Amino acid sequence: MVDRRLGRGLDFFLSGGRSSTPKPPAAAPAGAAGDVDPGQSVREVALDDLVPNPFQPRKEMADAELNALAQSIRESGILQPILAREVNGQLQIVAGERRWRAARLAEQAKVPVIVRQLSDQDSAVFALVENVQREDLNAIEKAKGIQLLMKQMKATQEQVAKQVGFQRSTVANFLRLLDLPEPIQAHVSRGTLTMGHARSLLALPDHAVMNETAEFAIRENLSVRNLERMVSELLEASASPKGKSGAGGAGSKKGRPVWLNELEESLVEALSTPVSIKYGKKRSQIVIECAGREEFERVYQRLKDA
Protein backbone atom coordinates (compact mmCIF):
# COMPACT_ATOMS: atom_id res chain seq x y z
CA MET A 1 0.00 0.00 0.00
CA VAL A 2 1.34 3.41 -0.95
CA ASP A 3 2.34 5.76 1.85
CA ARG A 4 0.09 8.81 1.45
CA ARG A 5 2.58 11.01 3.27
CA LEU A 6 4.83 11.00 0.23
CA GLY A 7 3.15 13.51 -2.05
CA ARG A 8 1.77 12.01 -5.26
CA GLY A 9 3.57 8.75 -4.57
CA LEU A 10 4.04 5.63 -6.68
CA ASP A 11 0.38 5.23 -7.59
CA PHE A 12 0.46 8.61 -9.35
CA PHE A 13 2.96 7.35 -11.90
CA LEU A 14 1.57 3.84 -12.28
CA SER A 15 -1.96 5.16 -12.84
CA GLY A 16 -0.77 7.66 -15.46
CA GLY A 17 -2.00 10.65 -13.45
CA ARG A 18 -0.83 14.16 -14.28
CA SER A 19 -3.73 16.41 -13.48
CA SER A 20 -4.71 17.53 -10.00
CA THR A 21 -8.23 16.32 -10.82
CA PRO A 22 -8.95 13.04 -8.99
CA LYS A 23 -8.95 9.99 -11.27
CA PRO A 24 -10.39 6.50 -10.85
CA PRO A 25 -7.89 3.99 -9.43
CA ALA A 26 -5.88 1.91 -11.87
CA ALA A 27 -7.32 -1.49 -12.78
CA ALA A 28 -4.43 -3.20 -10.98
CA PRO A 29 -2.53 -2.15 -7.87
CA ALA A 30 0.96 -0.70 -8.24
CA GLY A 31 3.29 -3.40 -9.47
CA ALA A 32 0.60 -6.00 -10.19
CA ALA A 33 0.70 -7.74 -13.55
CA GLY A 34 -2.97 -7.35 -14.34
CA ASP A 35 -4.83 -4.88 -16.55
CA VAL A 36 -2.85 -1.75 -17.22
CA ASP A 37 -3.55 1.78 -18.40
CA PRO A 38 -2.88 3.01 -21.95
CA GLY A 39 0.83 3.55 -22.48
CA GLN A 40 1.70 0.89 -19.90
CA SER A 41 2.47 -2.79 -20.53
CA VAL A 42 3.92 -5.73 -18.62
CA ARG A 43 6.47 -7.98 -20.27
CA GLU A 44 9.24 -10.45 -19.50
CA VAL A 45 12.56 -8.78 -20.33
CA ALA A 46 16.08 -10.21 -20.51
CA LEU A 47 18.35 -8.73 -17.84
CA ASP A 48 20.84 -7.47 -20.42
CA ASP A 49 18.09 -5.49 -22.17
CA LEU A 50 17.71 -3.20 -19.16
CA VAL A 51 20.01 -0.28 -18.31
CA PRO A 52 20.27 1.56 -14.95
CA ASN A 53 18.55 4.86 -14.23
CA PRO A 54 20.95 7.86 -14.37
CA PHE A 55 18.65 9.63 -11.88
CA GLN A 56 19.02 6.86 -9.30
CA PRO A 57 19.82 8.62 -5.98
CA ARG A 58 21.10 5.45 -4.32
CA LYS A 59 24.79 5.20 -5.19
CA GLU A 60 25.72 2.30 -2.90
CA MET A 61 23.85 -0.96 -2.41
CA ALA A 62 25.05 -3.25 0.37
CA ASP A 63 26.13 -6.72 -0.74
CA ALA A 64 24.33 -8.33 2.20
CA GLU A 65 21.02 -6.72 1.18
CA LEU A 66 21.42 -7.76 -2.45
CA ASN A 67 22.34 -11.34 -1.50
CA ALA A 68 19.29 -11.60 0.78
CA LEU A 69 17.03 -10.27 -1.98
CA ALA A 70 18.63 -12.66 -4.48
CA GLN A 71 17.84 -15.61 -2.21
CA SER A 72 14.23 -14.43 -1.94
CA ILE A 73 14.00 -14.19 -5.74
CA ARG A 74 15.36 -17.75 -6.12
CA GLU A 75 12.65 -19.04 -3.79
CA SER A 76 9.65 -16.88 -4.72
CA GLY A 77 10.52 -14.98 -7.87
CA ILE A 78 10.07 -11.23 -8.30
CA LEU A 79 6.72 -10.33 -6.79
CA GLN A 80 6.73 -6.71 -7.93
CA PRO A 81 7.76 -5.92 -11.50
CA ILE A 82 10.51 -3.45 -12.29
CA LEU A 83 9.34 -0.13 -13.73
CA ALA A 84 11.09 1.01 -16.92
CA ARG A 85 10.72 3.51 -19.75
CA GLU A 86 11.92 3.51 -23.34
CA VAL A 87 14.85 5.87 -24.00
CA ASN A 88 16.64 5.88 -27.35
CA GLY A 89 15.55 2.35 -28.10
CA GLN A 90 16.59 0.99 -24.69
CA LEU A 91 14.60 0.07 -21.61
CA GLN A 92 15.89 2.28 -18.80
CA ILE A 93 15.09 1.28 -15.23
CA VAL A 94 13.05 3.91 -13.38
CA ALA A 95 12.42 1.97 -10.17
CA GLY A 96 13.63 -1.45 -9.13
CA GLU A 97 17.38 -1.39 -9.75
CA ARG A 98 17.98 -3.43 -6.57
CA ARG A 99 15.61 -6.12 -7.88
CA TRP A 100 17.43 -6.08 -11.24
CA ARG A 101 20.85 -6.46 -9.59
CA ALA A 102 19.58 -9.17 -7.23
CA ALA A 103 17.97 -11.05 -10.14
CA ARG A 104 21.40 -11.15 -11.82
CA LEU A 105 22.89 -12.59 -8.62
CA ALA A 106 20.06 -15.14 -8.56
CA GLU A 107 20.97 -16.09 -12.17
CA GLN A 108 17.55 -15.23 -13.55
CA ALA A 109 17.32 -15.01 -17.34
CA LYS A 110 14.39 -12.59 -17.42
CA VAL A 111 12.48 -10.27 -15.09
CA PRO A 112 8.92 -8.89 -15.20
CA VAL A 113 8.87 -5.25 -16.29
CA ILE A 114 6.18 -2.60 -16.45
CA VAL A 115 6.90 -0.17 -19.27
CA ARG A 116 5.58 3.37 -18.88
CA GLN A 117 5.96 6.54 -20.88
CA LEU A 118 7.77 8.89 -18.48
CA SER A 119 9.73 12.11 -18.91
CA ASP A 120 13.18 12.75 -17.44
CA GLN A 121 11.48 14.77 -14.70
CA ASP A 122 9.03 12.01 -13.79
CA SER A 123 11.85 9.46 -13.85
CA ALA A 124 13.91 11.53 -11.39
CA VAL A 125 10.90 12.09 -9.12
CA PHE A 126 9.93 8.44 -9.21
CA ALA A 127 13.46 7.21 -8.42
CA LEU A 128 13.61 9.35 -5.28
CA VAL A 129 10.06 8.62 -4.13
CA GLU A 130 10.45 4.88 -4.73
CA ASN A 131 13.59 4.77 -2.62
CA VAL A 132 12.16 6.89 0.17
CA GLN A 133 9.05 4.70 0.35
CA ARG A 134 10.76 1.33 0.26
CA GLU A 135 14.15 1.70 1.87
CA ASP A 136 15.70 4.83 3.34
CA LEU A 137 18.53 6.50 1.52
CA ASN A 138 21.27 7.88 3.71
CA ALA A 139 21.00 11.61 4.39
CA ILE A 140 23.57 12.63 1.76
CA GLU A 141 21.91 10.52 -0.93
CA LYS A 142 18.58 12.14 -0.07
CA ALA A 143 20.16 15.58 -0.23
CA LYS A 144 21.69 14.88 -3.65
CA GLY A 145 18.44 13.33 -4.87
CA ILE A 146 16.51 16.44 -3.80
CA GLN A 147 19.12 18.68 -5.44
CA LEU A 148 18.80 16.67 -8.66
CA LEU A 149 15.01 17.03 -8.53
CA MET A 150 15.31 20.80 -8.15
CA LYS A 151 17.57 20.97 -11.21
CA GLN A 152 15.44 18.63 -13.32
CA MET A 153 12.19 20.35 -12.39
CA LYS A 154 13.66 23.88 -12.17
CA ALA A 155 11.69 23.98 -8.94
CA THR A 156 11.92 25.67 -5.56
CA GLN A 157 12.46 23.87 -2.27
CA GLU A 158 8.77 24.22 -1.47
CA GLN A 159 7.69 22.69 -4.78
CA VAL A 160 10.03 19.72 -4.35
CA ALA A 161 8.86 19.28 -0.75
CA LYS A 162 5.27 18.88 -1.97
CA GLN A 163 6.44 16.48 -4.68
CA VAL A 164 8.00 14.00 -2.25
CA GLY A 165 5.83 14.67 0.79
CA PHE A 166 8.38 16.42 3.03
CA GLN A 167 8.06 19.63 5.00
CA ARG A 168 9.93 22.51 3.36
CA SER A 169 12.16 22.78 6.43
CA THR A 170 13.10 19.10 5.99
CA VAL A 171 14.14 19.71 2.39
CA ALA A 172 16.15 22.77 3.47
CA ASN A 173 17.91 20.77 6.20
CA PHE A 174 18.89 18.03 3.74
CA LEU A 175 20.22 20.54 1.20
CA ARG A 176 22.30 22.26 3.88
CA LEU A 177 24.27 19.02 4.27
CA LEU A 178 25.72 19.60 0.80
CA ASP A 179 27.49 22.69 2.20
CA LEU A 180 29.62 20.36 4.30
CA PRO A 181 33.13 19.46 3.09
CA GLU A 182 33.44 16.14 1.26
CA PRO A 183 35.11 14.24 4.15
CA ILE A 184 32.17 14.99 6.45
CA GLN A 185 29.65 14.09 3.75
CA ALA A 186 31.47 10.76 3.40
CA HIS A 187 31.18 10.17 7.16
CA VAL A 188 27.43 10.85 7.02
CA SER A 189 27.07 8.46 4.06
CA ARG A 190 28.94 5.72 5.95
CA GLY A 191 27.03 6.34 9.17
CA THR A 192 30.05 7.33 11.25
CA LEU A 193 28.33 10.69 11.74
CA THR A 194 24.57 11.20 11.95
CA MET A 195 22.56 13.95 10.31
CA GLY A 196 22.28 15.54 13.75
CA HIS A 197 26.07 15.69 14.06
CA ALA A 198 26.33 17.14 10.57
CA ARG A 199 23.80 19.89 11.25
CA SER A 200 25.73 20.89 14.36
CA LEU A 201 28.97 21.19 12.38
CA LEU A 202 27.32 23.51 9.85
CA ALA A 203 27.35 26.31 12.42
CA LEU A 204 31.15 26.43 12.36
CA PRO A 205 32.82 29.19 10.30
CA ASP A 206 34.91 27.25 7.78
CA HIS A 207 35.64 23.79 6.37
CA ALA A 208 38.96 23.36 8.16
CA VAL A 209 37.33 23.83 11.57
CA MET A 210 34.42 21.59 10.55
CA ASN A 211 36.75 18.75 9.54
CA GLU A 212 38.87 19.03 12.68
CA THR A 213 35.80 19.09 14.94
CA ALA A 214 34.21 16.17 13.07
CA GLU A 215 37.32 14.01 13.50
CA PHE A 216 37.39 14.83 17.22
CA ALA A 217 33.69 13.93 17.56
CA ILE A 218 34.30 10.56 15.89
CA ARG A 219 37.39 9.77 17.98
CA GLU A 220 35.62 10.67 21.22
CA ASN A 221 32.31 9.14 20.15
CA LEU A 222 30.48 12.37 21.02
CA SER A 223 26.70 12.40 21.13
CA VAL A 224 24.84 15.02 19.09
CA ARG A 225 24.10 17.01 22.24
CA ASN A 226 27.74 16.98 23.35
CA LEU A 227 28.86 18.04 19.90
CA GLU A 228 26.33 20.88 19.89
CA ARG A 229 27.74 22.04 23.23
CA MET A 230 31.29 21.87 21.86
CA VAL A 231 30.35 23.85 18.74
CA SER A 232 28.62 26.46 20.89
CA GLU A 233 31.73 26.83 23.04
CA LEU A 234 33.94 27.19 19.94
CA LEU A 235 31.69 29.93 18.56
CA GLU A 236 31.59 31.77 21.88
CA ALA A 237 35.37 31.61 22.18
CA SER A 238 35.86 32.99 18.65
CA ALA A 239 33.35 35.80 19.31
CA SER A 240 34.63 36.80 22.76
CA PRO A 241 36.78 39.79 21.64
CA LYS A 242 33.74 41.30 19.93
CA GLY A 243 31.67 40.77 23.00
CA LYS A 244 33.91 43.11 24.96
CA SER A 245 33.62 45.91 22.43
CA GLY A 246 29.94 46.51 23.11
CA ALA A 247 28.03 47.00 19.86
CA GLY A 248 26.89 43.74 18.32
CA GLY A 249 28.60 41.67 21.03
CA ALA A 250 27.08 39.00 23.20
CA GLY A 251 26.70 41.35 26.12
CA SER A 252 24.64 43.81 24.12
CA LYS A 253 22.00 41.15 23.35
CA LYS A 254 20.72 41.01 26.92
CA GLY A 255 18.79 44.28 26.67
CA ARG A 256 17.38 43.59 23.20
CA PRO A 257 13.86 42.36 22.39
CA VAL A 258 13.56 38.59 22.43
CA TRP A 259 12.16 38.54 18.89
CA LEU A 260 15.29 40.25 17.59
CA ASN A 261 17.55 37.63 19.18
CA GLU A 262 15.35 34.87 17.73
CA LEU A 263 15.52 36.46 14.28
CA GLU A 264 19.29 36.63 14.49
CA GLU A 265 19.52 32.99 15.58
CA SER A 266 17.25 31.96 12.68
CA LEU A 267 19.56 33.67 10.20
CA VAL A 268 22.60 32.00 11.76
CA GLU A 269 20.92 28.61 11.38
CA ALA A 270 19.76 29.28 7.82
CA LEU A 271 23.12 30.61 6.57
CA SER A 272 25.45 28.52 8.78
CA THR A 273 27.62 31.57 9.50
CA PRO A 274 27.70 34.30 12.17
CA VAL A 275 25.05 37.00 11.67
CA SER A 276 24.45 40.14 13.73
CA ILE A 277 21.50 42.52 13.54
CA LYS A 278 21.58 46.19 14.53
CA TYR A 279 18.00 47.36 14.72
CA GLY A 280 16.89 50.98 14.83
CA LYS A 281 13.66 52.88 14.23
CA LYS A 282 15.03 54.68 11.18
CA ARG A 283 17.86 52.47 10.07
CA SER A 284 18.82 48.82 10.61
CA GLN A 285 21.68 46.60 9.53
CA ILE A 286 22.11 42.87 9.03
CA VAL A 287 25.79 41.93 9.05
CA ILE A 288 26.77 38.51 7.67
CA GLU A 289 30.32 37.37 8.46
CA CYS A 290 32.21 35.20 5.98
CA ALA A 291 35.55 33.52 6.63
CA GLY A 292 37.28 33.79 3.27
CA ARG A 293 36.25 33.70 -0.39
CA GLU A 294 34.85 30.18 -0.30
CA GLU A 295 32.54 31.01 2.60
CA PHE A 296 31.51 34.28 0.91
CA GLU A 297 30.55 32.50 -2.33
CA ARG A 298 28.62 29.82 -0.42
CA VAL A 299 26.58 32.41 1.50
CA TYR A 300 26.03 34.46 -1.66
CA GLN A 301 24.69 31.39 -3.51
CA ARG A 302 22.44 30.53 -0.56
CA LEU A 303 20.94 34.04 -0.57
CA LYS A 304 20.58 34.00 -4.34
CA ASP A 305 18.78 30.63 -4.32
CA ALA A 306 16.44 31.79 -1.56
KAHUFEN-V415301 format. One record per residue. N is the residue number from 1. SS is DSSP state (~ for helix, > for strand, _ for the rest). PHI is phi in whole degrees, -180 to 180 (* if undefined). OMEGA is omega in whole degrees, -180 to 180 (none if undefined). Layout:
BEGIN
N&SS&PHI&OMEGA, N&SS&PHI&OMEGA
END
This chain:
BEGIN
1&_&*&-176, 2&_&-75&178, 3&_&-75&-176, 4&_&-72&177, 5&_&-72&-170, 6&_&-97&172, 7&_&55&-178, 8&_&-71&172, 9&~&73&-175, 10&~&-67&-176, 11&~&-66&178, 12&~&-59&-176, 13&~&-76&-177, 14&~&-73&179, 15&_&-96&177, 16&_&77&-176, 17&_&-74&173, 18&_&-135&-178, 19&_&-83&176, 20&_&-78&178, 21&_&-72&-179, 22&_&-59&180, 23&_&-122&176, 24&_&-63&179, 25&_&-64&178, 26&_&-64&-177, 27&_&-64&179, 28&_&-127&178, 29&_&-65&-178, 30&_&-54&176, 31&_&92&-179, 32&_&-79&-177, 33&_&-96&178, 34&_&-107&177, 35&_&-63&-177, 36&_&-131&180, 37&_&-76&175, 38&_&-58&-179, 39&_&87&-178, 40&_&-128&178, 41&>&-143&177, 42&>&-117&-179, 43&>&-148&172, 44&>&-89&-174, 45&>&-125&176, 46&>&-64&-177, 47&~&-56&-176, 48&~&-72&179, 49&~&-88&179, 50&>&-107&176, 51&>&-123&-177, 52&_&-65&179, 53&_&-86&179, 54&_&-67&180, 55&_&-94&-179, 56&_&-62&-180, 57&_&-76&-180, 58&_&-82&-177, 59&_&-94&-179, 60&_&-126&177, 61&_&-126&-174, 62&_&-63&179, 63&~&-59&-178, 64&~&-62&180, 65&~&-66&-180, 66&~&-65&179, 67&~&-65&178, 68&~&-66&179, 69&~&-68&178, 70&~&-62&178, 71&~&-63&178, 72&~&-64&180, 73&~&-67&177, 74&~&-60&-175, 75&~&-84&-172, 76&~&-124&-176, 77&_&79&177, 78&_&-91&-175, 79&_&-79&180, 80&_&-121&-177, 81&_&-62&174, 82&>&-76&176, 83&>&-99&-179, 84&>&-139&175, 85&>&-137&179, 86&>&-87&178, 87&>&-135&179, 88&_&52&177, 89&_&80&178, 90&>&-114&174, 91&>&-95&-178, 92&>&-99&-180, 93&>&-67&175, 94&>&-100&178, 95&>&-145&179, 96&_&116&-179, 97&~&-64&178, 98&~&-63&179, 99&~&-63&179, 100&~&-64&179, 101&~&-66&-179, 102&~&-67&178, 103&~&-63&176, 104&~&-65&177, 105&~&-63&-179, 106&_&-82&177, 107&_&61&175, 108&_&-84&180, 109&_&-80&-177, 110&>&-136&177, 111&>&-135&176, 112&>&-74&-176, 113&>&-135&170, 114&>&-96&-180, 115&>&-105&-179, 116&_&-127&175, 117&_&-89&-176, 118&_&-131&177, 119&_&-81&174, 120&~&-57&-179, 121&~&-63&179, 122&~&-63&179, 123&~&-64&179, 124&~&-66&179, 125&~&-62&-176, 126&~&-62&-178, 127&~&-59&180, 128&~&-71&-178, 129&~&-62&-179, 130&~&-61&179, 131&~&-69&-180, 132&~&-63&-178, 133&~&-72&-170, 134&~&-97&-178, 135&_&-157&-173, 136&_&-59&167, 137&_&-76&171, 138&_&-74&-171, 139&~&-60&-179, 140&~&-70&177, 141&~&-63&176, 142&~&-62&-179, 143&~&-60&-179, 144&~&-70&176, 145&~&-64&178, 146&~&-65&179, 147&~&-61&178, 148&~&-64&178, 149&~&-60&-179, 150&~&-61&180, 151&~&-71&-178, 152&~&-65&-176, 153&~&-91&-172, 154&_&51&-171, 155&_&-115&176, 156&_&-84&176, 157&~&-60&-178, 158&~&-65&180, 159&~&-65&179, 160&~&-67&179, 161&~&-58&178, 162&~&-66&-178, 163&~&-63&-175, 164&~&-106&175, 165&_&81&176, 166&_&-101&166, 167&_&-73&179, 168&~&-61&180, 169&~&-63&178, 170&~&-65&178, 171&~&-61&-180, 172&~&-61&-180, 173&~&-65&177, 174&~&-65&-178, 175&~&-64&179, 176&~&-62&180, 177&~&-63&-179, 178&~&-75&173, 179&~&-82&179, 180&_&-73&175, 181&_&-64&-176, 182&~&-54&-180, 183&~&-58&-180, 184&~&-74&175, 185&~&-59&179, 186&~&-64&178, 187&~&-63&179, 188&~&-65&179, 189&~&-62&-179, 190&~&-80&-179, 191&_&92&177, 192&_&-76&170, 193&_&-130&178, 194&_&-88&176, 195&~&-63&177, 196&~&-63&175, 197&~&-60&-177, 198&~&-62&-180, 199&~&-64&177, 200&~&-64&-177, 201&~&-66&-179, 202&_&-63&-180, 203&_&-75&-178, 204&_&-75&-168, 205&_&-74&-178, 206&_&-151&-175, 207&~&-65&-179, 208&~&-62&179, 209&~&-66&178, 210&~&-59&-178, 211&~&-62&-179, 212&~&-63&-179, 213&~&-68&179, 214&~&-63&179, 215&~&-63&177, 216&~&-64&-179, 217&~&-61&180, 218&~&-71&-179, 219&~&-61&-176, 220&_&-90&180, 221&_&54&-178, 222&_&-71&171, 223&_&-74&178, 224&~&-60&-179, 225&~&-64&180, 226&~&-67&177, 227&~&-68&177, 228&~&-59&179, 229&~&-64&180, 230&~&-65&179, 231&~&-63&179, 232&~&-61&180, 233&~&-67&178, 234&~&-64&180, 235&~&-68&179, 236&~&-65&-180, 237&~&-65&-179, 238&~&-72&-178, 239&~&-95&-173, 240&~&-58&179, 241&~&-61&179, 242&~&-70&-178, 243&~&-64&-178, 244&~&-79&-174, 245&~&-81&176, 246&_&103&-172, 247&_&-61&177, 248&_&78&-178, 249&_&-81&-177, 250&_&-63&-177, 251&~&-66&-177, 252&~&-74&-178, 253&~&-76&-174, 254&_&-63&-177, 255&_&-90&-177, 256&_&-87&175, 257&_&-61&-179, 258&~&-60&-177, 259&~&-62&-180, 260&~&-71&176, 261&~&-63&-179, 262&~&-65&179, 263&~&-64&179, 264&~&-63&180, 265&~&-64&179, 266&~&-64&179, 267&~&-68&177, 268&~&-60&-179, 269&~&-68&-177, 270&~&-70&-175, 271&~&-100&-180, 272&_&57&178, 273&_&-157&-179, 274&_&-60&179, 275&>&-134&175, 276&>&-128&-179, 277&>&-119&173, 278&>&-112&-172, 279&_&-105&176, 280&_&-138&-178, 281&_&-67&-177, 282&_&-104&-177, 283&_&-149&180, 284&_&-134&179, 285&>&-134&170, 286&>&-117&-177, 287&>&-108&180, 288&>&-108&-179, 289&_&-92&179, 290&_&-129&180, 291&_&-93&176, 292&~&95&-176, 293&~&-65&-179, 294&~&-60&179, 295&~&-65&180, 296&~&-61&-178, 297&~&-67&178, 298&~&-64&-180, 299&~&-66&179, 300&~&-59&-180, 301&~&-65&178, 302&~&-62&179, 303&~&-67&180, 304&~&-65&-180, 305&~&-66&-179, 306&_&-68&none
END
